[in-house]
Amino acid sequence: MAARSQRPVNVGQLFHWAAERGRPTVMHLDRPFDIAPDSGTRFDVPALAATVEDAAGWLHGAGLRHGDRLAIVKENHYDFILLAAAAARLGALPVMIAPIRSEAHIRTLLTRISPKVLVMGTTVLARMTAAGIALDDPGMTLVAVGEDRPGLPGETLRIDDVRGGARPPVRFRGRHEPMLVTHTSGTTGVPKLVVHSPATTLAAVPFRIESYRLPLMTSRPEDVVASGISFAHNRNLSWTNGTLFRGPRKMVILSEPGLGHVARMLAAHPPTSLEACPNVFQYWEELADTRPELFAGVRRFISTFDAVHPRTVRKFLGAARVRLPLWAWGVGQSEIAGIAAGVATRSMVRPDRPRAHDATNVGFPPLVRVKVVDPETGRKRPRGKPGLLMVRTKSRCLTYLGEDDRHRAKDQGRWWNTGDLGEYAGYGRIRLIDREVDMIPGMSSIELESTLLDRLDRASEVIVLGVPGQLPIPVLCMRDDTLDPQEWDRACRGLPEMDKPRLVPWDEMPRTATWKVRRGELREQLLGSSDTYGTGQWT
C-alpha cells in the first residue's frame, strides 16, 4: 500500500509505481523500441515496467553493478528513459547521450564518463566505426541495440548475448546522490554532462508542476498526449512523471520529425496535447498549412528548450478547431529546469501585436527566482535594461561530470549564471533577449528573427549571426530553397541594415540534438570565422 501512496523520487521506481496505481494509459510508438525490437509499438504501463525490469536484467548480465556508470548513445527514442530507469534500479548511474552529429564529441563524452557498460545504437556505432574511432576502452562492455548494420565491430555484443542471468537485486542510490546524467544542447561545442539527483529532479517542484491539477493545462483521462522531443534530455523525465501521474488515455511517441512520418502518427492518433522542440514546430508549419486537420483537436501545444517565434504559435493555434487552444512555452537549461514560461492564446499572437509585448518571449519564472545583473559588476539591473539572467532554484544540478571547475565557474553562491541575456518586463516577468555568446549590440536576434519569419511565409528557419566588423548576416532555410530578391527587400523594410542573405537547406543546417541551430558551427561553415560579440565565458 505504501508504494501506491508515496510519490517516487527515483526514476528507477517511476514505471513500477505507475503500474501499481493501475493507470490505464497506453503508449503508442512510431517505431519499435531499440531495446525491444520484437515487442511491437503498443505498450501499456505494466508492459513499460516489465521492459525496465528486463533491461535491468541484461544490463546486470553485461556487468553493470551498483556505483558503476552506464553510457547510452543511440537513436532518438523514448527508451532512453527506460534504460535510465533500469540502471537506477541497480544503483548505477545512467548517462544519456543523444546521437549528436560529431563523432569526436561523442568520443570526448565517453572519455569523461568512463562507463562500465556502453549501450550504443547500431547507426551511431556504424558512424563511429566509419570515422575510425575505437570503442575498446579497458574494462568496458559494449552492447549494440537497433537494427543490424554493415561494418560493425566483430566483437560487438547484442542484448541476447547478455540476457538470461539471475534476477538482479534492486539497490537504489540515496536522495541526494547522483541518479541521472543528461547533456546540454551543445550549441557552442562539446556538450556538458549534467549530473542530477532525485532531490534536484523528481523531488523538486519544477519537475512536478505537470502532475498538479491545473485548469486547461494538465492532462485529463480522455486525452491523447503526443511528444516529439529529444528523449535523451531531462525534459523526458519531467514529461513522463507528469503524464503518468495524470493518466491520459494515450501517450504517442514521435521519435523523428519527418513530415510524412509525423502526419501518419497524428492521423492514427489525433492528439489533444502536442509537444515538440520549437525548431521542430517551425519545420512542421508546412503540415499546419497543408494538413491542418491533423491539429484540429489539439487544445494544448507545448514547446520547451528554447524560444519560440510568434508565427509558429499563430499557425498552430489557427489550425486547432477547439474553443480555446493554448500554447504553453518554457525556456530552460538542463542544469536548472525552467527560466521563464508563458501561455499564449490566438489573440496574444496577432500579427499587429507590438514585439515589445510578445507573448512568446516575455514570461514568468516557473517557481524559481530570477534576477538580471550587469555582466561586469554583478549589480542588479533596473527594468528595461538588459543583463545576465541569474536563477535560484532547488532543481539546480550537482555538477558537470568530468568538469567540476566549469560548473563552479557558473555557480555563484545560491545563484546560477545562465549565460542568457534578458531584462525585467514588469509584474515579475522576464523578457528574453539572446544567449550572451550570440548577442548583437543594440538589438535582439530573437525579435529580429521573429519579424523576418513573419514576413517570409516560405521560410522554415531564420538565423541572424552577429559578426564583429560586419553587418548582421541572415541565414535562411526556404521550403523550396529559393528566395526572390524583391521578397527579401520587402521583408527588410524598417529593420536594421543586414548583409545579403545566405540560403541553407533545412536538413543541412548544423543542429543540436534538440534541433537548435549550432550558430558557432554555422559561422565557421559560412564565414570561416568563430568571432562573436559575446565573450562566451558562461556557455
Secondary structure, DSSP 8 states (H G I E B T S, - for coil): -HHHHS---SHHHHHHHHHHTT---EEEESS--TT-TTS-SEEEHHHHHHHHHHHHHHHHHTT--TT-EEEEE-SS-THHHHHHHHHHHHT-EEEEE---S-HHHHHHHHHHH--SEEEEEHHHHHHHHHTT-----TT-EEEEESS--TT--TT-EEGGGS------------TTS--EEEE---TTSS--EEEE-TTTTTTSHHHHGGGS--TTTS--TT-EEEEES-TTSHHHHHHHHHHHHH--SEEEE--S--HHHHHHHHHHS--SEEEE-HHHHHHHHHHHHH-GGGGTT--EEEE-SS---HHHHHHHHHH--SSS-EEEEEEEETTTEEEEEEEE-GGGG-TTS-GGG-TTTEEB-SSSEEEEE-TTT--B--TT--EEEEEE-TT--SEETT-HHHHHHHEETTEEEEEEEEEEEETTEEEEEEEGGG-BTTB-HHHHHHHHHHH-TTEEEEEEE--TTS--EEEEEETTS---HHHHHHHHTTS------EE--GGGS-B-TT--B-HHHHHHHHHS----SS--TT-
